[in-house]
Amino acid sequence: MFCNQCGQKLNDGAGFCFKCGHSIVGKRLKKVSINQLPEKKQAVESNSEFLLFLKKIPLYFNKHSVVLIAVLVVLFAILLGGIFSFNIFKLYKAHQEEARLSQEKLNSQLEQTQKAFQETQGELKDVQSQIGEQNSKQANELSETKNELSSLKDKNNGLKNLIISSQKSSSAAVSLFPQSTSDFVSKNGKYVVKIVCADSSNNVDIGSGVILGKTTNNKTLIITNNHVIPASYTQSLDYPCIVFYSDNPTVNLTKYYYAQPVYFASRASNNTMSTYDFNYLELRQEVSLSGSTVVPIPNTSLIIADGGRPKVCSAGNIQVGNKVLVLGYAGVGGSNLTAKEGIISGFDNVYTSTSAKIEQGDSGGGAFLPDSDCLIGMPTYSVSGRIESLGRILMLSYISNYIIQLSELGN
């Protein structure tokens, strides 16, 4: 049975043509031979060939399916491998590019670091050069300063020598470097001693004295005012006076000595000594005092103040207006050494008047010129005016012809 529309051969009882889709339901189909449809003969033949090809396809695929599948698998694997390799290649290239960029960055940083290091080295060299220049400059300045100090020292020594020479040659010279009062007292206070003398009636006189030095028989000679030594003492009193001494007399007195008046007829008569009010005492024996008891200490040295004495001012050193320092045992303000300042107010024969206060116990002590570091003489008495009083100082330089020289003393 065939389709009336396209001539396709159909199974008996088919409701439509499976080729063209033409419905054949309810229609009567007559049986005709293929040869009775000449216009459809060619088409049927063509369809038959096509159907034959279709029938052969399953056979072909059945026969070559394994090979085809294998080829497809291989091709797919190659494709996947290519894609994977391509991705790996892209990753490799990206890694290379990243490594290249990183290396370039590192190289750039290294160049910058090297450049900075070179700049730092240059700056360090500059700093070292500057330090070297500064050190050299400082060394030169130090050397110049040392030379200047050495020159100043030489000039200072020359000036001191000139001053010393001038002081020796000029009577009006004074010290360029005056001491403080306390330093002067510490230095010269040890040359001033306290003297207590008694007469045969046990009348006591208190005064001061100045050490003249060590005699040739190793005893200490002291000069004081004549009125300190009682005129009424008799020869029955072997030792009418006691001398009080200390290396630090402003603090306390530590040593005590019997002292005997001595007379040098070759230099001055008793009348001259009385007129100018001076006399001498010589240490004879060290003693200890316990209340009113005097106990001799045998076999002790009779040299005090290390055998030294103060320098005596020349007459030219003593001028009106000079500063004066009186050291003595005034009896007021304590029993130790006292110091009183004033100036030279004028001259009266062998005396100079001073504004420094002089008390009774200062008699025979030391009146000094601190700026010239020398001894003027001995404070002797005071003269009172209507309002003020002026002390009198016996100038030793004016009576030097009457003062015994230690070189003249024998045994």
Secondary structure, 3 states (H helix, E strand, C coil): CECCCCCCECCCCCCECCCCCCECCCCCCCCCCHHHCHHHHHHHHHHHHHHHHHHHHHHHHHHHHHHHHHHHHHHHHHHHHHHHHHHHHHHHHHHHHHHHHHHHHHHHHHHHHHHHHHHHHHHHHHHHHHHHHHHHHHHHHHHHHHHHHHHHHHHHHHHHHHHHHHHHHCCCCCCCCCCCHHHHHHHHHHHEEEEEEECCCCCEEEEEEEEEEECCCCEEEEEECHHHCCCCCCCCCCCCEEEEECCCCCCCCCEEEEEEEECCCCCCCHHHHHHHCCEEEEEEEEEEEECCEEEEECCCCECCHHHCCCCECCHHHCCCCCEEEEEECCCCCCCCCEEEEEEEEEEECCEEEECCCCCHHHCCCEEEECCCCEEEEEEEEEEECCCCEEEEEEEHHHHHHHCCCHHHCCC
